[in-house]
Amino acid sequence: GLVPPGEFIGVLEDTGMMTIVGEWVLRSACVQVCRWRAEGMAPLRVSVNVSPLQFQNNAFVPMVQRVLRETGAPAELIEIELTESLLIANVEQARTTIRALKALGLRISIDDFGTGYSSLSYLQRLPADILKIDGSFVRALDDGGVPIIDASVSLARAFGMKVVAEGIEQPAQLEALIRLGADSVQGFLLAGHVCAVMGFWEY
């Protein structure tokens, strides 16, 4: 049956298989991008989630470079998605790795923003492209969530970042996030994890 990430990622990390599966996921995303291009589809960016174990491994950037080269996928259509807690754990190491990834042409997004120990200093020091507002704030729109989302959008703009709002499940939420200035939205209202407006698919 269907096994959610919360159940199997810990097992992969404990058994040392996270780097193997992580490379497979990235390669699958790159192959899919190439397949869409061959079919004549308009460019569609794919977002790939990366675990802390992968990201903190010195072999991560070389692996990404190798997969891009072997698959022929355009780097600008691949987005690496990192959680806020992962980045805060070691900001200097994260900044070095992010710069190396961006030098390859990839885009970087910060996931689950606002759920951890958000800090203006780490946002200023990390050259990310996209800030993803956690779905918990979207669900709290009717319970005082608007000022938090509004502030997050303003913060992202100040650092030159695009904004993706997660967890859109109701038409009213979609309308509110568009009104609040989100560049893209993601959620089951839009068929799985398709992000509208900027247009990319999340692996």
C-alpha positions, 0 to 999 in steps of 0.5 A, spaced: 500 500 500 501 507 500 507 508 505 508 516 507 514 519 507 514 520 515 514 512 515 519 510 511 525 516 511 527 515 518 528 507 516 532 509 510 536 514 514 537 508 519 539 503 514 544 508 510 540 507 504 538 515 504 543 517 499 541 511 494 534 513 494 535 520 494 539 519 488 534 515 485 529 520 486 533 526 483 535 522 477 527 520 476 525 527 476 531 529 471 529 523 466 521 526 467 523 533 465 527 530 459 521 526 457 516 532 457 521 536 453 522 530 448 514 530 448 514 537 446 511 540 453 512 547 455 518 547 460 515 545 467 520 545 473 520 539 478 522 540 485 526 535 489 525 534 496 532 533 500 533 530 507 538 533 512 543 526 511 543 528 503 544 535 504 550 535 509 554 529 505 560 532 502 558 527 496 551 531 495 553 536 490 558 532 486 552 527 485 547 532 483 552 535 478 553 527 475 546 526 475 545 532 471 550 531 466 548 523 465 541 525 464 542 531 460 536 535 464 536 542 464 539 545 471 534 551 471 528 546 471 530 542 477 529 545 484 532 543 490 527 543 496 530 544 503 527 545 510 528 551 514 530 546 520 535 543 516 538 550 514 538 553 521 542 547 523 549 549 520 548 556 516 555 556 514 555 549 511 548 550 508 550 557 504 556 554 501 552 548 499 547 552 496 552 557 492 555 550 489 548 548 487 546 555 484 553 555 480 550 549 477 544 552 475 539 549 480 534 553 484 533 553 491 527 553 495 526 553 503 520 549 505 516 549 511 517 557 513 515 559 519 514 552 523 521 552 526 526 558 529 525 563 523 531 568 523 532 574 519 539 573 519 539 566 516 534 568 510 539 574 509 545 569 509 542 564 504 542 565 497 535 561 496 530 563 490 523 561 493 520 561 500 514 556 501 509 558 507 507 552 511 500 550 510 498 550 517 498 558 516 494 557 510 489 553 514 489 558 520 487 564 515 480 565 518 484 564 525 489 570 525 493 567 520 493 573 515 498 577 518 503 572 518 502 570 511 502 578 509 509 579 513 512 572 510 510 575 503 513 582 505 519 578 508 520 574 501 520 580 497 525 584 501 530 578 500 528 578 492 525 571 493 518 568 490 513 565 495 509 559 494 503 558 499 502 550 501 496 546 503 491 550 499 485 546 499 479 550 499 477 556 493 477 561 499 484 559 501 486 560 493 483 567 493 486 569 499 493 567 497 493 570 491 490 577 494 496 576 499 501 576 493 503 569 493 507 567 486 504 560 487 500 556 490 500 548 492 495 543 494 490 538 493 485 543 490 490 544 484 490 536 483 496 533 488 502 537 488 502 541 482 504 549 483 500 554 479 502 560 477 510 559 476 508 552 474 512 546 477 511 539 479 514 537 486 517 530 487 
